[in-house]
Amino acid sequence: HGRTAFTTPHPYYDFHGERFAEMAVSRLVARGCRRVAMVVGGASTTNYHNLVAAFRHAAQAAGLDAQVLENSGADPAMMRRKGLDLARRADRFDGLVCDSEMGAIALVGGLNEAGLMPGRDVHLVYKQTSGILPTLYPRLDSLGEDIVAAGVELAQLLLQRIAGAPVETLQVLAEPRPQWGD
């Protein structure tokens, strides 16, 4: 699923990544964060570019010191090492945004190994697609995407398109659902 940069109108179902980035930055600001980073993978996708642009814009508007950690989400072992590296930095970020739950799981593993407790020592907002991290770390903040509903919606869009529905009526952005770890 997802939008593309195609100039020809086409049906799509996508998680509203721009809204995710804006809400994540807003939550980190509410948590008192001033130095934030987005850990994001998939630089070749439209989603990546949408996320990064929205993150940079929201961080700049909030007056934050912000950095995008380019191409950092490809491999769980690499993400764990990224968590270790981030935790050991002298100029450590106080807030992190992660665009995938699997990446966040590995990132949290590295932060923990370095002695940091996410949600206390460093704040994290991640895209939640399962109940794994909230079960292990209930203090973490997430923005949920219902992937089961996404599958149902994609099937409905396909059937509607086969039936001849106009493309413009087959473009859906799913809004992130905040699940704050207060």
Secondary structure, 3 states (H helix, E strand, C coil): CCCCCCCCCCCEEEECHHHHHHHHHHHHHHCCCCEEEEECCCCCCHHHHHHHHHHHHHHHHCCCEEEEECCCCCCHHHHHHHHHHHHHCCCCCCEEEECCHHHHHHHHHHHHHCCCCECCCEEEEEEECCCHHHHHCCCCEEEECCHHHHHHHHHHHHHHHHCCCCHHHCEEEECCEEECCC
